[in-house]
Amino acid sequence: MTLGSLGNLKVSIVHTENRHGIRIISFRKASKKERHILRDAE
């Protein structure tokens, strides 16, 4: 799982990686708790 920013929007991305590349499983707006984690990491 990756937390990050897309412009001003905080997002949560669940992905898997193999020899062919990266596959996005889920891409959504970050929850309030996830936004706090991102804020504290900055």
C-alpha positions as CSV (number, residue, x, y, z in Angstrom):
1,M,0.0,0.0,0.0
2,T,1.2,3.5,-0.9
3,L,0.0,6.8,0.5
4,G,0.7,9.9,-1.5
5,S,-0.6,13.1,-3.1
6,L,-2.2,13.7,-6.5
7,G,-2.3,17.5,-6.7
8,N,-4.0,18.6,-3.5
9,L,-5.8,15.2,-3.0
10,K,-4.3,12.7,-0.6
11,V,-4.7,9.1,-2.1
12,S,-4.2,5.5,-1.0
13,I,-3.0,3.1,-3.7
14,V,-2.9,-0.7,-3.3
15,H,-0.7,-2.4,-5.9
16,T,1.2,-5.5,-6.8
17,E,4.4,-5.8,-8.8
18,N,5.8,-8.6,-10.9
19,R,8.2,-9.1,-13.8
20,H,5.7,-7.6,-16.2
21,G,5.2,-4.3,-14.2
22,I,2.9,-2.8,-11.6
23,R,-0.8,-3.7,-11.3
24,I,-3.1,-1.2,-9.6
25,I,-5.6,-3.1,-7.4
26,S,-7.2,-0.1,-5.6
27,F,-6.9,3.7,-6.0
28,R,-9.0,5.9,-3.7
29,K,-9.1,9.1,-1.6
30,A,-7.2,8.6,1.6
31,S,-9.1,8.2,4.8
32,K,-8.9,10.7,7.6
33,K,-6.5,8.4,9.5
34,E,-4.3,7.9,6.4
35,R,-4.3,11.7,5.8
36,H,-3.0,12.1,9.4
37,I,-0.2,9.5,8.7
38,L,0.8,11.5,5.6
39,R,0.8,14.8,7.5
40,D,2.9,13.4,10.3
41,A,5.4,12.0,7.7
42,E,6.0,15.4,6.1
